[in-house]
């Protein structure tokens, strides 16, 4: 959860703009979660998250890279040639 807090002399008075997010373990991608599901998780309830409950916010490192088939070196998506061995990436 992320939120902004209104403070007066370092004392938090109230919270505004709460957003709930989840990060995948497979590719480290960040998704914004619907407020209803986020509040349920915050209360400790058992929740099933469906695809329609998520909005993509940031691609993870693994989702923005790929490996060279020749040498196995990790390359950024969009690279045309491997920076390690020089082979074309397809």
N, CA and C atoms as a LAMMPS dump frame, in Angstrom:
ITEM: TIMESTEP
0
ITEM: NUMBER OF ATOMS
270
ITEM: BOX BOUNDS ff ff ff
-5.0000000000000000e+02 5.0000000000000000e+02
-5.0000000000000000e+02 5.0000000000000000e+02
-5.0000000000000000e+02 5.0000000000000000e+02
ITEM: ATOMS id mol type element x y z
1 1 1 N 0.834 -1.168 0
2 1 2 C 0 0 0
3 1 3 C 0.886 1.241 0
4 2 1 N 0.504 2.213 -0.78
5 2 2 C 1.146 3.518 -0.751
6 2 3 C 0.075 4.55 -0.47
7 3 1 N 0.448 5.62 0.213
8 3 2 C -0.514 6.665 0.544
9 3 3 C 0.238 7.944 0.867
10 4 1 N -0.482 9.037 0.81
11 4 2 C 0.046 10.335 1.226
12 4 3 C -0.602 10.681 2.562
13 5 1 N 0.198 11.221 3.451
14 5 2 C -0.326 11.603 4.755
15 5 3 C -0.166 13.106 4.942
16 6 1 N -1.241 13.727 5.377
17 6 2 C -1.191 15.141 5.721
18 6 3 C -0.659 15.248 7.144
19 7 1 N 0.408 16.02 7.309
20 7 2 C 1.049 16.131 8.615
21 7 3 C 1.08 17.588 9.068
22 8 1 N 1.003 17.762 10.364
23 8 2 C 1.131 19.074 10.974
24 8 3 C 2.219 18.958 12.028
25 9 1 N 3.334 19.607 11.791
26 9 2 C 4.48 19.515 12.694
27 9 3 C 4.868 18.066 12.954
28 10 1 N 5.016 17.287 11.888
29 10 2 C 5.455 15.893 11.913
30 10 3 C 4.438 14.937 12.532
31 11 1 N 3.244 15.394 12.814
32 11 2 C 2.191 14.535 13.366
33 11 3 C 1.215 14.214 12.231
34 12 1 N 1.086 12.942 11.853
35 12 2 C 0.15 12.604 10.775
36 12 3 C -1.298 12.804 11.226
37 13 1 N -2.054 13.585 10.453
38 13 2 C -3.449 13.862 10.8
39 13 3 C -4.424 12.964 10.055
40 14 1 N -4.223 12.817 8.73
41 14 2 C -5.081 11.925 7.959
42 14 3 C -4.362 11.465 6.701
43 15 1 N -4.874 10.366 6.146
44 15 2 C -4.28 9.745 4.966
45 15 3 C -5.164 10.012 3.758
46 16 1 N -4.522 10.363 2.629
47 16 2 C -5.259 10.579 1.379
48 16 3 C -4.553 9.821 0.262
49 17 1 N -5.304 9.43 -0.741
50 17 2 C -4.728 8.807 -1.931
51 17 3 C -4.13 7.438 -1.698
52 18 1 N -4.857 6.56 -1.032
53 18 2 C -4.361 5.196 -0.808
54 18 3 C -4.404 4.399 -2.096
55 19 1 N -3.31 3.688 -2.383
56 19 2 C -3.234 2.807 -3.542
57 19 3 C -2.662 1.479 -3.089
58 20 1 N -3.223 0.403 -3.592
59 20 2 C -2.759 -0.94 -3.264
60 20 3 C -2.06 -1.531 -4.473
61 21 1 N -0.963 -2.238 -4.231
62 21 2 C -0.19 -2.809 -5.328
63 21 3 C 0.286 -4.204 -4.972
64 22 1 N 0.533 -4.993 -6.009
65 22 2 C 1.124 -6.323 -5.843
66 22 3 C 2.289 -6.443 -6.82
67 23 1 N 3.312 -7.187 -6.413
68 23 2 C 4.475 -7.424 -7.269
69 23 3 C 4.607 -8.928 -7.458
70 24 1 N 4.755 -9.348 -8.71
71 24 2 C 4.869 -10.78 -9
72 24 3 C 6.258 -11.284 -8.628
73 25 1 N 6.316 -12.549 -8.243
74 25 2 C 7.602 -13.142 -7.893
75 25 3 C 8.307 -13.701 -9.129
76 26 1 N 7.553 -13.979 -10.19
77 26 2 C 8.159 -14.591 -11.374
78 26 3 C 8.965 -13.59 -12.197
79 27 1 N 8.421 -12.389 -12.416
80 27 2 C 9.099 -11.435 -13.291
81 27 3 C 9.252 -10.049 -12.661
82 28 1 N 8.887 -9.912 -11.377
83 28 2 C 9.073 -8.666 -10.63
84 28 3 C 8.255 -7.51 -11.214
85 29 1 N 7.103 -7.804 -11.817
86 29 2 C 6.238 -6.784 -12.4
87 29 3 C 5.302 -6.23 -11.335
88 30 1 N 5.056 -4.917 -11.392
89 30 2 C 4.209 -4.237 -10.413
90 30 3 C 2.829 -3.974 -11.013
91 31 1 N 1.784 -4.354 -10.282
92 31 2 C 0.397 -4.128 -10.684
93 31 3 C -0.322 -3.349 -9.603
94 32 1 N -1.216 -2.444 -10.015
95 32 2 C -2.094 -1.773 -9.062
96 32 3 C -3.304 -2.664 -8.849
97 33 1 N -3.71 -2.814 -7.609
98 33 2 C -4.807 -3.681 -7.219
99 33 3 C -6.052 -2.841 -6.961
100 34 1 N -7.24 -3.394 -7.217
101 34 2 C -8.474 -2.662 -6.951
102 34 3 C -8.574 -2.355 -5.461
103 35 1 N -9.154 -1.203 -5.101
104 35 2 C -9.251 -0.826 -3.688
105 35 3 C -10.015 -1.844 -2.832
106 36 1 N -11.037 -2.473 -3.398
107 36 2 C -11.822 -3.445 -2.627
108 36 3 C -10.96 -4.625 -2.199
109 37 1 N -10.196 -5.165 -3.141
110 37 2 C -9.316 -6.297 -2.835
111 37 3 C -8.195 -5.868 -1.889
112 38 1 N -7.666 -4.669 -2.088
113 38 2 C -6.604 -4.16 -1.228
114 38 3 C -7.046 -4.003 0.207
115 39 1 N -8.261 -3.451 0.41
116 39 2 C -8.79 -3.305 1.769
117 39 3 C -9.018 -4.657 2.427
118 40 1 N -9.487 -5.627 1.642
119 40 2 C -9.716 -6.973 2.179
120 40 3 C -8.4 -7.604 2.633
121 41 1 N -7.348 -7.444 1.859
122 41 2 C -6.036 -7.974 2.236
123 41 3 C -5.524 -7.259 3.487
124 42 1 N -5.719 -5.942 3.534
125 42 2 C -5.282 -5.154 4.687
126 42 3 C -5.971 -5.614 5.975
127 43 1 N -7.222 -6.062 5.859
128 43 2 C -7.973 -6.548 7.021
129 43 3 C -7.634 -7.991 7.373
130 44 1 N -6.804 -8.642 6.548
131 44 2 C -6.389 -10.013 6.823
132 44 3 C -7.332 -11.067 6.274
133 45 1 N -8.242 -10.67 5.398
134 45 2 C -9.181 -11.614 4.8
135 45 3 C -8.495 -12.407 3.694
136 46 1 N -8.999 -13.607 3.435
137 46 2 C -8.494 -14.425 2.347
138 46 3 C -9.072 -13.899 1.035
139 47 1 N -8.192 -13.615 0.072
140 47 2 C -8.616 -12.978 -1.179
141 47 3 C -8.037 -13.739 -2.364
142 48 1 N -8.853 -13.906 -3.405
143 48 2 C -8.388 -14.445 -4.673
144 48 3 C -8.296 -13.283 -5.654
145 49 1 N -7.115 -13.076 -6.213
146 49 2 C -6.897 -11.968 -7.142
147 49 3 C -7.048 -12.477 -8.563
148 50 1 N -7.952 -11.857 -9.311
149 50 2 C -8.182 -12.208 -10.715
150 50 3 C -7.509 -11.176 -11.614
151 51 1 N -7.366 -11.514 -12.879
152 51 2 C -6.701 -10.624 -13.834
153 51 3 C -7.402 -9.267 -13.948
154 52 1 N -8.728 -9.254 -13.84
155 52 2 C -9.467 -7.993 -13.965
156 52 3 C -9.306 -7.086 -12.743
157 53 1 N -8.705 -7.598 -11.663
158 53 2 C -8.442 -6.802 -10.465
159 53 3 C -7.118 -6.054 -10.555
160 54 1 N -6.34 -6.29 -11.607
161 54 2 C -4.995 -5.74 -11.728
162 54 3 C -4.869 -4.757 -12.883
163 55 1 N -4.06 -3.717 -12.678
164 55 2 C -3.707 -2.758 -13.719
165 55 3 C -2.183 -2.683 -13.758
166 56 1 N -1.588 -2.916 -14.912
167 56 2 C -0.131 -2.901 -15.051
168 56 3 C 0.414 -1.513 -14.755
169 57 1 N 1.428 -1.452 -13.887
170 57 2 C 2.073 -0.184 -13.544
171 57 3 C 3.524 -0.131 -13.991
172 58 1 N 4.258 -1.236 -13.831
173 58 2 C 5.681 -1.225 -14.15
174 58 3 C 6.146 -2.636 -14.46
175 59 1 N 6.82 -2.782 -15.585
176 59 2 C 7.378 -4.082 -15.932
177 59 3 C 8.595 -4.368 -15.071
178 60 1 N 8.724 -5.597 -14.665
179 60 2 C 9.874 -5.996 -13.86
180 60 3 C 11.112 -6.173 -14.708
181 61 1 N 12.233 -6.346 -14.058
182 61 2 C 13.515 -6.499 -14.748
183 61 3 C 13.501 -7.719 -15.655
184 62 1 N 12.966 -8.82 -15.172
185 62 2 C 12.949 -10.041 -15.974
186 62 3 C 12.032 -9.915 -17.177
187 63 1 N 10.992 -9.074 -17.092
188 63 2 C 10.064 -8.897 -18.202
189 63 3 C 10.644 -7.987 -19.285
190 64 1 N 11.699 -7.246 -18.965
191 64 2 C 12.285 -6.32 -19.932
192 64 3 C 13.615 -6.821 -20.476
193 65 1 N 13.956 -8.078 -20.167
194 65 2 C 15.202 -8.65 -20.671
195 65 3 C 14.944 -10.005 -21.313
196 66 1 N 15.916 -10.465 -22.083
197 66 2 C 15.87 -11.811 -22.663
198 66 3 C 17.291 -12.329 -22.761
199 67 1 N 17.43 -13.613 -22.99
200 67 2 C 18.753 -14.217 -23.064
201 67 3 C 19.142 -14.514 -24.504
202 68 1 N 20.418 -14.373 -24.781
203 68 2 C 20.978 -14.739 -26.086
204 68 3 C 20.949 -16.256 -26.207
205 69 1 N 20.487 -16.764 -27.345
206 69 2 C 20.42 -18.219 -27.557
207 69 3 C 21.809 -18.831 -27.721
208 70 1 N 22.759 -18.036 -28.164
209 70 2 C 24.111 -18.53 -28.413
210 70 3 C 24.925 -18.679 -27.124
211 71 1 N 24.984 -17.596 -26.324
212 71 2 C 25.862 -17.609 -25.148
213 71 3 C 25.118 -17.524 -23.813
214 72 1 N 23.812 -17.204 -23.833
215 72 2 C 23.026 -17.126 -22.604
216 72 3 C 23.135 -15.809 -21.866
217 73 1 N 23.824 -14.825 -22.43
218 73 2 C 23.987 -13.52 -21.796
219 73 3 C 22.648 -12.777 -21.81
220 74 1 N 22.324 -12.055 -20.734
221 74 2 C 21.072 -11.306 -20.627
222 74 3 C 21.162 -10.01 -21.424
223 75 1 N 20.129 -9.765 -22.242
224 75 2 C 20.068 -8.582 -23.098
225 75 3 C 18.759 -7.837 -22.844
226 76 1 N 18.76 -6.535 -23.072
227 76 2 C 17.543 -5.74 -22.956
228 76 3 C 16.644 -6.023 -24.146
229 77 1 N 15.324 -6.004 -23.901
230 77 2 C 14.367 -6.149 -24.997
231 77 3 C 14.588 -4.977 -25.949
232 78 1 N 14.608 -5.23 -27.226
233 78 2 C 14.841 -4.195 -28.224
234 78 3 C 16.247 -4.231 -28.796
235 79 1 N 17.145 -4.974 -28.147
236 79 2 C 18.505 -5.124 -28.682
237 79 3 C 18.457 -6.017 -29.913
238 80 1 N 19.228 -5.67 -30.925
239 80 2 C 19.28 -6.468 -32.145
240 80 3 C 20.422 -7.476 -32.143
241 81 1 N 21.48 -7.168 -31.376
242 81 2 C 22.648 -8.036 -31.317
243 81 3 C 23.066 -8.227 -29.862
244 82 1 N 23.633 -9.382 -29.576
245 82 2 C 24.132 -9.691 -28.237
246 82 3 C 25.37 -8.844 -27.955
247 83 1 N 25.405 -8.199 -26.806
248 83 2 C 26.556 -7.365 -26.442
249 83 3 C 27.757 -8.211 -26.002
250 84 1 N 27.525 -9.5 -25.742
251 84 2 C 28.604 -10.392 -25.305
252 84 3 C 29.283 -11.1 -26.477
253 85 1 N 28.475 -11.741 -27.359
254 85 2 C 29.055 -12.542 -28.443
255 85 3 C 28.823 -11.956 -29.829
256 86 1 N 27.938 -10.952 -29.952
257 86 2 C 27.7 -10.309 -31.236
258 86 3 C 26.713 -11.011 -32.153
259 87 1 N 26.119 -12.111 -31.701
260 87 2 C 25.157 -12.83 -32.527
261 87 3 C 23.849 -12.04 -32.647
262 88 1 N 23.167 -12.128 -33.803
263 88 2 C 21.874 -11.458 -33.946
264 88 3 C 20.837 -12.088 -33.007
265 89 1 N 20.024 -11.229 -32.423
266 89 2 C 18.945 -11.703 -31.539
267 89 3 C 17.653 -11.741 -32.34
268 90 1 N 16.961 -12.874 -32.282
269 90 2 C 15.71 -12.987 -33.014
270 90 3 C 14.551 -13.221 -32.086
